[in-house]
Amino acid sequence: MRFGGLGGWEWIIILVIVIIVFGVGKLPQVGAALGQSIREFREATTKKDDEPNSDESTGENKA
C-alpha cells in the first residue's frame, strides 16, 4: 500500500532516521509540535477563506 507516494520500506527508513536524529525521548514532543503546527496552519487558511476581500467589498479598483 502506498501512502503519499511512499511504500512501506520508505516509511520504515524515514522512521529510523527520525529516531536517530531526535531520539526516542523527543518523539512525543516532536509529534505534538507537528500536530500543533498543522492545526494552526489549517485555522489560518480557513480564516483567510472566510474573510471577504477588502477590494471586492469596497468596490474599489486598483487600475
Steps between C-alpha positions, in 0.01 A plus 500: 500500500639836400425806710613837374703338223711307752497125555551306821880485482528873441290575810712261708820672385354844577390382846847361577663828392259701716575279801873541445477878463255581781529198728217298646443740790435801276255332261185590699609865515580505128163340420312748717681796344428369151133449582471849645668650193261321265202608713610866496559486125150363439345767724691775320395376157134466596499847657650643182232330291225633729615864484359702211750662268527871590516604134182313413307626800576869440457484125830675440713425197877511510524613138 
